[in-house]
């Protein structure tokens, strides 16, 4: 039987939804740190499920969506199968993940059935407007679909001083206020740490021949 492919850079997929850009900035911070650590990274933005009329009722929504969609492709099932690790990012809407991100997760039924995401490393990060706006709740809520998909859930813990200043032990996060301010530098550093840590753990699983995305097709079926 052919050996698993343990060569090449670690593959990280960062899939996020951001209406105003705060989650986007955390996603880019995590992605940049992962690239600096030697990973191959794809950043994808989940697409709107609301219609154009609904989006026009919220100031700046359509314009921000158009800008981000021009920069980032929509996530695909192929992206998820390609990756060794996936980071999911979302704002907290009433303590729940964005519908747009949930829509992407709901399309992974075939991958769940095949077990093709089982063994991949998974993590989550979030933003909220207020200190008690649900960032920890929504990060933890993303653990559930990762568990159903058989992923290796990787919390950040307090594995770096950055996590003592920002984020949570469950994943990087930021409080951005009603005006959707940029995350603080401490928040960015927490996201960078999460990107580096995710890549390091995924790389160890790749080296051990345990990563499903690297196994020959015959082994996966």
N, C-alpha and C positions, 0 to 999 in steps of 0.2 A: 504494500500500500504506500502511495507517495507520502513523503514527509510534509508536515505543515510548513508553510512559508514563514520563517522567522526573521527574514531580512527586510531591509527598507525601513523608512521612518514610521513612527507610530502615527496612526490616522485618527484625527479628532474631528468630529462633527459638532459644531455649535449651532443649535437651532433655537431660535428665539422669536418672541413677538414683542414689539414695542410700538406704542401709539405715538408717544411724544419724544422718543429718543433716549430715555434714561437707560432702559434695558439694553438698547443697542450699544451704548457706550461701555457697559459692563461686558457685553459679549465680545466687543472688539478688544478690550483689555485682556480678557482671558485668552482670546485667540492669539493676540500678539505674544503673550508670554509663552504659550504653547509652541508657537513657531520658533521663538528664541531657544526653546528647549529641544529643538530639532524635529518637531512634529510636522506632518502635513495636515493642514487645517482647511476645512470647508465651513464657512459661515453662511447660514441660510435663515431667511426671514419667513415665518408663516404668513400666509396671505389672509386678508380680510374675508369675513363671511357676511358682514353687513353690506347692504346695497349702497349705491352712491348717494341716494337721497338721505339715508340715515347718516352717512358719514358727513354730509354737508351741514348737518345740524350741530356738529361739534367743531368749533373753531380750530383750524389747522390740521385736522385729522387727514383729510384727503391729500393735502399738500405733503405732509410728513410721510404718508404711505407711498406716494408717488416717488418721493426722493429715495426712501429706503429700498423700495422695490427695484429701482434702477441700479442700486448698488449690489443687492444680494438676490440671488436666485431663490425661488421657492424650494422648500425642502421636499425631497422625494424619498420613496421607499428604497430606491437604489443607494441614496446617500446613507441611510441607516445601515444597510447591509455592508456597505464599503467600510464604515468606520470601525475602529477598534474601541473607541470610547465616544460617548455622546453627552454633551452638556445641554440641558434645557433651561431656557431663561424666559421669565414672564413677569409682567406686573401683577400685583395683587388686586383683583376686582372683587370686592365684598368677600375677601378671604379665600378666593378661588383663582385658579389659573385663567388666563385669557382663553376665550372660546376658540380663538384662532389656533392656539397651540394645542388645545384639546382636539380640535379637528384633525390636526396632523397625527396625533397619537391614535385617534380612532381609525385611521386608515392603515394602521400597522397590523391588522388582523391576519393577513397572509403570512407576515413575518412571525407573528406569535404561533400560528399553526405549524409552521416549518421549524420553529425553534431557532431561527437564523440570527436572532439578537441575544440569545442565551449566552451568557459568559462575557458579554461586552461590559465595559465599565460605564457606569452612569452617574451623573450628578446634576444638581439643579442650583439655580440662583434666581433672585427676585428683587423687585423694588416695591415700595409702598409709599404713599404720600405722608403717612404719619407713623410715629414710633410704634403704635399698636395697630397698624393698618393691615396686618396679616402676612407680612413677608415670611415669617417662620412657618406659619400654617400652610401657605401655598407651596413653600419649598418641600415641606414634609408630604404634602398631597401628591407631589410628583414622584415620590418614592413608590406609591402604590402601582401605577402603570409600569414602572421599571421592574417591580417585583413580578408582576404578571408576565412580563416579557423575559424573565429569567436573567436580568442583568445583574452585574455585581455592583450594588449600590455603594457609592463612595462618599461619605460625608467629609466635610473639611475638618471637623473636630477643631481642637485648639493646637493644630500642628505647626503653626507659625505665629509669630508675634502679631502679624497683621490681623489674625482672627480675634485677638484680644481687643482690638481697636474698632473693628468693623465687622459686618456680616454676622454670622451665627455659626454654631458648630454643625449646622445642617447644610450650609452653603453660603456663598457670598450674597450680600444684599446691600441695599442703600435706601435711605429715607430721603425723598426728593422734594417734599412739600407740595403745596397746592399749585405752585407755579412750575412744577416739574424742573427743578434746578438740576444742574449737573451733579453726579455723584461726587463725593469728596475724594481727595487723593487716597485717604485710608480705605475707602470703598474700592477704589481701583486696585489697590495693592492686595486686598482680599481676593478680588477676582483673578488677579495675576497668579496668586498663590494657588487658587483652585485650578487654573489652567495647567500650571506646572505639575501639581500633585496628580491630577488626572492622567496626564501623559506618562508620568513616572510609573504609576501603578499599571496602566495599560501596557507599557513597554515590558514590564516584568512578566505579565501574562503572555504577551507575544513571544518573548524569549523562551518561556516554558512550554510553548506549543499548545497553549490552552485557549487561544483566541479563535472563535468560530469564523471570523472574516478572513483568516489566513489559512484555513484548512482546505485541502483539495475538495472538489465537488463531491467525489465519491464518499468522503468521510462525513460530509454534512448531511447526506441523504440517508 
